Amino acid sequence: MNNFKEISAKELAFSPFDIKEEWMLVTAEKDGRVNTMTASWGGFGIMWNKQVAFIVIRPQRCTKEFVDDADCFSLTFFDKSYLKKLGYLGKVSGRDENKIEKAELSIIHEEEIPYFEEAHTAIFIKKLYAQPMGGEYFLDKEIISKWFPEKDFHVLYIGEITKVLTKR
């Protein structure tokens, strides 16, 4: 039994701008395997009259294959004591090792969507839209030279927030 309770997305106890400092894990399952990656870019809002989250994933990330294969994924948020583990999960590829096990995080599921027992908040996302970003669409070309020197543009995902669980 976990210690989470369901709340509405409007009751979230943190600012979406906290993602930059506190980071989050993007987690999905494929063929019975779970993969996760640390992210500090993304946000929340309203699109198509739905409460949504958006994330971006570079094409070479292992987690992208898992998110692409799944209909849903989770975003999990942790207190600052987990920043070292989140840093590790952002640097090591799931192709190379079982990084979740090495980070000593416990995978649990809600409606078949994986998330982590150690998180303080888990947001469940149903994918609605995915599109590769292209250099030709950047109006501020300095973003390309600063963030995409290898032209490995992210894929943008927009998904509906279907459930929020929190321990706070």
Sequence and secondary structure as in RCSB ss.txt:
>XXXX:A:sequence
MNNFKEISAKELAFSPFDIKEEWMLVTAEKDGRVNTMTASWGGFGIMWNKQVAFIVIRPQRCTKEFVDDADCFSL
TFFDKSYLKKLGYLGKVSGRDENKIEKAELSIIHEEEIPYFEEAHTAIFIKKLYAQPMGGEYFLDKEIISKWFPE
KDFHVLYIGEITKVLTKR
>XXXX:A:secstr
    EEE GGG SS GGGHHHH EEEEEEETTEEEEEEE  EEEEEETTEEEEEEEE TT HHHHHHHH SEEEE
EE  GGGHHHHHHHHHS TTTS HHHHTT  EEEETTEEEETT SEEEEEEEEEEEE  GGG SSTHHHHHH TT
    EEEEEEEEEEEE  
